[in-house]
Amino acid sequence: MIPEPPELSPSKMDGELSVSVVQPRAHPFDPEGAVRAVEEGVRTEAARGARLVLFPEAFVGGYPWGLRFGTAVGGRTDAGKEMYRRYWASAITIPGPESDRLARVAREAGVLLGVGVVERLPGRGGTLYCTLAWYGPEGGPPRIHRKLKPTAAERLVWGEGDGSTLPVVEVDGWRAGGLICWENYMPLARTAMYGKGIEVYAAPTADDRDRWQSTLRHIAVEGRCYVLGCNQYVLRSHYPEGVDPEGELDGSPDEMCRGGSVVYGPDGSCLAGPLHGAPGVLRVALDPGALARERFEFDPVGHYARPDVFRLSVNEEASPSVSFEGGGSPGRAGPGRLGPGAEQGFEDTP
C-alpha cells in the first residue's frame, strides 16, 4: 500500500455527511448579487442539515459565457479592454471584504462552503484566476485551489495556478477537495487528488453538455469517491446592461447554460440530478460505508496501484514569477502579489 499522505490525519468518519449542491441563477459582473446568493443559500441549506455546501465555478465574479473581450488573433479593441476592466473590477481579493463575508456565513452556519470565485490579486491591475475557495466552519481565511489550465478562450481572462494550491480539507472527518471543470480531464491531476485521500470530490464547472456527465461518472468509479458536479443556470438576460457594447452576445441563445448539477456515488450510481433548465438544489446524505465497499474492488492509489512500474511526482512548491535573494528586504508585497504561487496570506494547515 502507498503510505498515507503525512499532512492528513487518519480518516475518522463516524456517520453520513449531508451535502447540498446549489445550482443558482447566474450573477455575471455582479459580485454583490452573487455573494448575497451564497449567504442566503448557505443559511437555507444549513437549516436543512447540510454540513457541506457547494457552489459552481466562477460564480462570484461570473463565468463570461459568450464574450471574447474584443479579441482576434493579433488584435484587441478598446471596447474589449474596457469590458475586461469591468470584469476585473467584478473579481474579488482573498482576503477582502467579499471573502470575509463568505468566511463569516460559513462560520455562522457551521458548514464547509466550497464556492467558485474569480480572484484578483491586490493592486490596481493584474492577472485574474479561476479559484475554488473552501471556507471552513471554524471561520478564518479559505483554502484555495487556482485552476491549473484555463480552457480555450478562458486563457484570455484567467491565468494558471500552480501546485501550491491543491488542498484537501476536512469536515466531520470526511476529506473533500476538487478540480475545476476541464482540469478533470487531466489524468495526472485526478491522480494527485486520489493520492491526497479525497472522499468527496467537488467538480464545479461551466459545462452543461451531456458528455460531461460521463466524465463525472467515470471519476466516481475511477476514484471510488463521491463526486459533486455543480453548475449554474444562465440566461442572456442575467448580464447587466452596457457590459457588451460591441454586441458579442448577439445571436446567443437566451438560455446560455442549462445547468446539469449532479451527485454520483463511488459505484458510479447517480444519487441526485442531473438538474437541467432551472435553478435548484440537490441534497444527498453520503454513506461512509460505500467507500470501503467500493475500494474493496478497486483503489487507484492502493492495492490497484503499481508504484514499482508507475509513479507520479507532484510539485507543490510555489512558483512565483519574481523572487528576491540577498541580504536586503524588498518589503512585503501582500498576499499573492508576486504571482499564483506566492503566499496566500494564511497558514496552510491540514
N, C-alpha and C positions, 0 to 999 in steps of 0.2 A: 504493500500500500504506500502511496505517496504521503509523506508526513503532513499533518495539519499545518496550515499557514500560521506562523508564530504570532501574528498580530491579532488573531481571532481566538476568543475563548471557546472552550468546548460547547457544543450545542446543548442548550438546557430547556428545550421546548417541553412544556407540560401539557398544553392543550391547543385547541383550534385558534387560528388567527383570523379575525374578521377584517376583511378588506373592502374598500369601496373604490371603484374605478369610475371617475367622473368624466363624462363626455359633455363639456359645456358648449354653449354658443361662443363664437369667437369674439374677441375684442381687439382686433388689429390696430396698432398705433395708439392704443388706449390702456396704458399700464394701470391707471387708477381703476378703470372698469374691471380689468382682469383681476387685480388684487382683491377688489371688493367681492368678486365672484368666488375667489378661492376662500376668503374669510367666511362667506355665507355657506359655501359647500362644506367646509371643514366642520363648522358648528353643527350643521344639519346631520352630517354623517357620524360625527362623534356621538350625537344624541341617540343615534340608531345603533350604537355599539361598535363602530369601526375603530380599529387600532392602527390601520394603515390606510391613508387616503392618497390616491394618485391622480394627478392632472397631466394634460398632454404636453407634447413637445412644443417649445416656444410659445406657450400660452400667454405668459406675461411678456409683453413687448410685441408679440404677434408673429405668426408664420406668414410671410408675404406671398401667398398664393397669387400667381398670375402676373407678378410685377417683374420687370427686368431692369429697373432703375436707369432707364435711358441708355443702355449699353448696346454696343455692337462690337464685333472684333475690330480693334483699333480706334474705337471712339466712345465717348460718353457725353451726354447732353448736360447743359446747365440745369435743366429741369430735373433730370435724373439725379444729379448730385444733390440738389435741394431735397428731393424725395428721400435720399439716403440720410441727409442730415436730420430730417424729421424722424426717420426710422431709428437713427442713432439716439435721438432725444427720447424715444419711447422705451429704450432699453433701461435696465436697472443696474446699479452697482451693488456688489456684495463685499463688505457691508454697505448699507444705505437705508434710507427710510422705508422703501417698499419691502426690502428684505427683512428689516426689523419687524414690520407688521406681520409678515409670513411666519417669522420665528415666534412672535407673540401668540398668534392664533393656534399654532401647533402646540405650544406650551399650555395655553389655557384649556385647550380641548383634550390634551393628553394623548396626542396621536403622533405617529410618524407621517410626515407630509412629504411627498415627492412631487415636485412641480417643475415643469419646463419653463425656463426663462431665457430671454435674450439679455446677455450680460455684457455690460461695457465696463472698461477699467476706469479708475478715477482720472480725471483730466478733461480737457475740452475737445478731445477728438480721439481717434484711435480705433483699433480693431474691436469688432463685436464677436461674441462667442455664443453658440447654442449650448445651453447648460441645463443639466438636470440637477436641481438643488434638493437636498434632503434635510428637512428640519425636524429635529427630534422632540419628543415630549418633555425633555429636560430643559428645553429652551437653548438660547445661545446661537452662534453663527452656524450656518449649514455646512455639511459635507457636500462637495460639488464634483460633478463629472462634466467636463467640457468635451463636446463632440469631437472625435478624433479626425474625422474626414467628412466635411460637408459634401453634399451630393450635387453634382451638376451645377446649376445656376446658384445654388446656395453659396458657392465659393465666392460669388460677387460680394456678399454681405457678411459672411462669417469666416473667422479664422479657424485654425486647427488647434485642438487641445493636445496635451501630451500625457505620458504615462503617470504623471504625478497626481492625476485626478481620476482614479479608478476605485472609488471607495465601495466597500460593503459595510452596511450599517445594521444595527440590531434593534429589534423591538420584540419584547416578550420572549427573548431567546431565539427568535427567528432571524435569519440572515437575509437581508434584502439589498438589492443593488440593481444595476441595469445599464443598458446601452440605448442609444437614441437612434430610432428609425433605421436607415440602411447601414449603420455600424453593425447591425445584427446580421448582415450578410458576410461579415468578416470572420472567417472561422477561427483565426487566432485570437481575436478579441473575445469571442464567446468562450474559448478555452480558458483564457485568463480569468474570466468571471467564474467559470466552474472551479478553477483552481483555488479561488477565494472562498469556496464553500457556499456559494449562493443557493438559497432555497426558494426565495421569492424574486423572480426575475422580471423587472419592470422594463417594458419596451414602448415608451411613449413615441408617437410617430405622427407623420402628416400623410401617410399612405393609406388611402381608403379602398384600394383595389382588392379584388377577391384573392389574387395570388399572394397578397401579404398574409392572409390567414394561414396559408400553408407554411409560410416561414415561421410564424409564431408557434404553430402546432409542432413543427419539426424541432424547434428549440426546446419545447417542453419535453419531447421524447428523448432528444439528444442529451439534455442536461438533467433529465429526471427531476424537474423542478416545476413549480407553479409559474406560469407566465401571465403577466398582466399587460395586455395590449390596450393602449389608451390614445384616443384621437379626439379631435374637436369637430363640431358641426359648424360649417362656414357657409354663409351666404354672401354674395357680392354686396348686398345692402349693408352688411356689417362694417364695411370700410367707411371711414369718415369722409365727409365731403372735402374736396380740394386736395386729396392725397395723390391723385392720379391726373395731373394736368395735361399729360400727353395722350391720355386715353388708352393706356396699356391694357386695361381691363375690358375694353370694348370687345364685344363678341364672346366674352367668357360666359359660361352658364351661370344662372343665378345661384344654383347650388354648387359651390366650388369644392366642398369636401363633405361627404355624406357620413363621415364618422367611421364606425367599424370597431369600436371598443369591444374587448372580449377577454375572457379568462379561460385558460387551458390548465388542466391538471397534469401531473407528472407522467400519466399514462397516455397523454395526448387527447383525452376526452375534453369536450367543450363544456365548461361548467356554467357559463353565462355569456349571452350575446351570440353572434356579433350584433351590435346595436347600430342600425343604419337609419338615416333620414330624419333624425331629431336629436336634440339634447337629451341626456338622461344619465342614470347612474346604474352600475352593476354592483351588486352586493353579494359577496360569497364568503363563507366560512371555510378556511383551509384546514384540512386534516393532516396533522404531522405524520400519522402512520402511513399515509400514502407514499411519502418519500422513502421510507425504509422498504416498503413492499416493492416499489419500482426499482430502487437501486440494488435490490437483490438480483434482479435480472441484468442490470446494466449500470455501471458507474463510470462515466467518461474519464475521470481522473483518479479512479480507484482500481478495482480489480479488472476493469476493461482497458486500462492504460498499459502501454508497453514502454516505460521510460528507458529501457535498455536499447530501444530502437528509435523512439521519437521523444524529444524533449522540447519544451517551449521556454524561452528566456524572455522575460518581460522587463523592460527598462522603466522603472518607476521614479527615476530621477527627474527633477525639474529641468526644463530645457529653455532657460531664458535667452533672449536674443542678445542681451548685453549683460556682462558680469564685470565686477570690479575687483582687482587684486592689488596688493601692496599695502603699505602702512597707512595711507590716507583713508579717510572715511568720506564717501561722496554724499552722505546723508541718506536717510530713508526715503524712498520714492513713494511709499504707500503700498498697500496690499495689491499684488498682481500688476504693479505699474510696469514692470520690465517685460512682461510677456506671459504666455499661457502657463509657464512652469514656475512663475515667481510665487512668493509666499501668498497664501490665501488669507492671511490675517487671523488665523485661528489654529489652535493646536490640533494636529491630525490624530485624534485618539480613536481606538477601535470601537 
